[in-house]
Amino acid sequence: MTEREIEKRIVELTKEAGGIAYKFVSPGNTGVPDRIVILPGQRPVFVEVKAQAGRLTAVQRRQIERLEKLDQPVMVIQGEKDLAVFEKQMRSAEGR
């Protein structure tokens, strides 16, 4: 699965769970996560998307560390296995 396909599926699953998956673009701040996933009654989660063979760049790692130091949840979804875990979480959120 390509990064684009994984990201598209994340958006679909989030919508099905009643949430929004905003595309995160921050001019002047390279390496920010790809999406901000917001579900009803939960904290937003920053999501970085990678294909199975993809790797985080140094600047992406720094941005993730920066968010985590601010006590913000960050999730890296790499490949179909991680996408399956995300899907399970979204299905659980749907049943609330």
N, C-alpha and C positions, 0 to 999 in steps of 0.2 A: 504494500500500500504506500502511495506517495504521501508526502507531508500535506499536500493540498487535499487529498482524499480524507486523511485523518482529521484535518481541521474542519472540513465540511461536515463530517459525521459528528464531531463535537458540537457544532452549531445545531444540527438536527436533534441530537439527544437532549441538549439543554432546552431547546424549545419544547420538546415533548414533555419535559419535566416541569414546564411552566416558567422557565427562566429565559435569560438573555445571555448571549455570548458575544460581547462587543469585541470588535477588532481593535487591538490596542496599538496605536501609533502615537509616538511622542517625539515630535521634531526636536532634534538636538540631543536626543537620548537614545543612541543606538543600543541594540541588544535587549530592549525591553521584551517581556513575554508577548506572545502572539495574540492572546485573548484574555479578557476579563469575564469570567463566568459568574453570573449573579442569579441565585435561586431565591424564591420567596422565603423570608425569615432566616436566611443564612448570610454569613460574611461572604463578600466577593472573594473569588479565588483567581489568582493570576496563573495562566496556563501557557507553557512553552510547548510547542509541537515539533516533533522530529520524526522523520522516517526511521525505520529500524536501524539502518546503517548510519544515520545522522549523528553528529556530535555537537555538544554545546561549545560555542566559541568562548574564549577567555572573557570577552565583554559580556556575553550572556550570563556566564557564571557570576560575574561581578554584580550584574543587575539583580540576579536571583538572590545572592547573598545580601544585597542592599535591602531588598524587600523583606527578607526573612529577619534581618536585624530590626526592622520596624514592626516585627510581629505580624507580618502579613502572610497568608497562606499562598504557597506557590506549588504548582504541580507540573512536572515534566511528563508529557505523554509521548513515549517513544515506541512506535510500532503498534502492531495489532494487539499484542498482549496487554500493554498499558491501556489501550483503547477499550479493551474488554473490561478492565477494572473500572474505568471511568463510566462505561455503560451500566455496569452493575450499580454504581453509586447513583447515577441518574435515575435508574429504575426504582431504586430505594426512595429517592427524593419525590418521585411521582406519587408514591403510595402514601405520602404524609396526609 
